[in-house]
Amino acid sequence: MNARCNPRHPRRTFTLLFTLALALSGALAATSCSDPADWYPEGSASIVSTYETASSDKQCIITVAISNTGKSKIWRSTVSIVVRTNVREYNATIASETGMLPGGTVYASASIPYIDGTETLVPTGAGAATGSPARVTSEFYE
C-alpha cells in the first residue's frame, strides 16, 4: 500500500514550481525597468563664439552649442545667456526647435544690438571663469 503514489504530491510540486517561476519573473521585471526619470531630456549648452560687428549698427553675435547628453530625443531647447560690454550687461534667450537625438549637437546664434555704438566686449566679462565675455545663465530642454 505504501508503494502507491500520493496524487497530491505532483500537484504540490507543480504549484511550487509555478510560484517560484512567477516570483522570479516578477523580480526580473522589476529590476529590468529603468527609472522613468532617466528618459527625461538632458542637455548642456556652451558658448562657442562671441564677436562684434564693425558696422554702424554695432552688435554682438553669440553662437551656442547645444548638446543632447540624455537618453531621449530633445524636441526643443531654450538657453539664456548674458554678455558684458564695457558699459553694461545684455541678456538674451535662444530658443531652438531643432530636434536632437542622444549624443547630437546643434548650434544656435543670437544677435544683440548695442544701445551705444561705442560699446565693446569686455574680454573677461560675464564668463570670467572661461575668459569669455559671455556665459550661459540657464538651460531648459523638452
C-alpha positions as CSV (number, residue, x, y, z in Angstrom):
1,M,0.0,0.0,0.0
2,N,2.9,2.3,0.6
3,A,4.1,1.9,-2.9
4,R,1.1,3.8,-4.2
5,C,1.8,7.5,-5.1
6,N,0.1,10.3,-3.3
7,P,-2.0,12.1,-6.0
8,R,-1.4,15.4,-4.3
9,H,2.4,15.3,-4.5
10,P,2.7,16.1,-8.3
11,R,0.2,18.9,-7.9
12,R,2.1,20.4,-4.9
13,T,5.4,20.3,-6.9
14,F,3.8,22.0,-9.9
15,T,2.3,24.7,-7.6
16,L,5.7,25.3,-6.0
17,L,7.5,25.5,-9.4
18,F,4.8,27.8,-10.8
19,T,5.0,30.1,-7.8
20,L,8.8,30.2,-8.0
21,A,8.7,31.0,-11.7
22,L,6.2,33.7,-11.1
23,A,8.2,35.3,-8.3
24,L,11.4,35.1,-10.4
25,S,9.7,36.7,-13.5
26,G,8.3,39.5,-11.2
27,A,11.7,40.2,-9.7
28,L,13.3,40.2,-13.2
29,A,10.6,42.6,-14.5
30,A,11.0,44.9,-11.5
31,T,14.8,45.2,-11.8
32,S,14.9,45.4,-15.6
33,C,12.7,48.5,-15.9
34,S,14.7,51.7,-15.7
35,D,13.6,54.8,-13.8
36,P,11.4,56.9,-16.0
37,A,13.4,60.0,-14.9
38,D,16.3,58.5,-16.9
39,W,14.4,59.3,-20.1
40,Y,13.7,63.0,-19.4
41,P,15.6,65.2,-21.9
42,E,19.0,66.3,-20.7
43,G,21.4,68.6,-22.4
44,S,24.2,71.1,-22.0
45,A,24.9,74.4,-23.6
46,S,28.2,76.3,-24.0
47,I,29.3,79.4,-25.7
48,V,31.2,78.6,-28.9
49,S,32.0,82.1,-30.2
50,T,31.4,85.7,-29.5
51,Y,32.2,88.6,-31.8
52,E,31.2,92.1,-32.6
53,T,30.2,93.6,-36.0
54,A,32.0,96.6,-37.2
55,S,29.1,98.2,-38.9
56,S,27.3,101.4,-37.9
57,D,24.6,99.4,-36.1
58,K,27.2,97.6,-33.8
59,Q,26.0,94.3,-32.3
60,C,27.3,91.2,-30.7
61,I,26.8,87.8,-32.3
62,I,26.9,84.8,-30.0
63,T,26.9,81.2,-31.1
64,V,25.9,78.5,-28.6
65,A,26.5,74.7,-28.9
66,I,23.5,72.8,-27.5
67,S,24.3,69.1,-26.9
68,N,21.9,66.2,-26.0
69,T,23.5,64.4,-23.1
70,G,20.5,62.3,-22.2
71,K,18.9,59.1,-23.4
72,S,15.8,60.6,-25.2
73,K,15.3,63.0,-28.1
74,I,15.3,66.7,-27.3
75,W,12.5,68.4,-29.3
76,R,13.0,72.0,-28.1
77,S,15.7,73.8,-26.1
78,T,15.9,77.2,-24.6
79,V,19.2,78.7,-23.5
80,S,19.6,82.1,-21.7
81,I,22.9,84.0,-22.0
82,V,24.4,87.2,-20.7
83,V,27.1,89.2,-22.4
84,R,29.2,92.0,-20.9
85,T,30.4,95.1,-22.6
86,N,32.5,97.9,-21.1
87,V,29.2,99.8,-20.3
88,R,26.5,97.2,-19.4
89,E,25.3,93.6,-19.5
90,Y,22.9,92.3,-22.1
91,N,20.7,89.3,-21.6
92,A,19.2,87.2,-24.4
93,T,17.4,83.9,-24.8
94,I,18.0,81.5,-27.7
95,A,15.1,79.1,-28.5
96,S,15.7,76.2,-30.8
97,E,13.1,73.8,-32.1
98,T,15.6,71.6,-33.9
99,G,15.2,68.0,-32.7
100,M,18.3,66.3,-31.4
101,L,19.0,62.6,-31.0
102,P,21.0,61.5,-28.0
103,G,24.6,62.5,-28.5
104,G,23.8,65.1,-31.0
105,T,24.7,68.8,-31.1
106,V,23.2,71.8,-32.7
107,Y,24.4,75.4,-33.0
108,A,22.2,78.4,-32.5
109,S,23.0,82.1,-32.6
110,A,21.8,85.3,-31.1
111,S,22.3,88.8,-32.2
112,I,22.4,91.5,-29.5
113,P,22.3,95.1,-30.8
114,Y,24.2,97.6,-28.6
115,I,22.5,100.7,-27.2
116,D,25.6,102.7,-27.7
117,G,27.8,102.3,-30.7
118,T,31.0,102.9,-28.7
119,E,30.5,99.8,-26.5
120,T,32.9,96.9,-26.8
121,L,33.0,93.4,-25.4
122,V,34.9,93.0,-22.1
123,P,37.5,90.2,-22.7
124,T,36.7,88.5,-19.4
125,G,33.2,89.8,-18.7
126,A,30.2,87.7,-17.8
127,G,32.0,84.4,-18.4
128,A,35.1,85.4,-16.3
129,A,35.8,81.8,-15.3
130,T,36.1,80.8,-19.0
131,G,37.7,84.0,-20.2
132,S,34.7,84.8,-22.4
133,P,32.6,88.0,-22.5
134,A,29.5,85.8,-22.4
135,R,28.2,82.9,-20.3
136,V,25.1,80.6,-20.2
137,T,22.8,81.6,-17.3
138,S,20.1,78.9,-17.7
139,E,19.0,76.0,-19.9
140,F,15.7,74.2,-20.5
141,Y,15.1,71.1,-22.6
142,E,12.0,69.2,-23.6
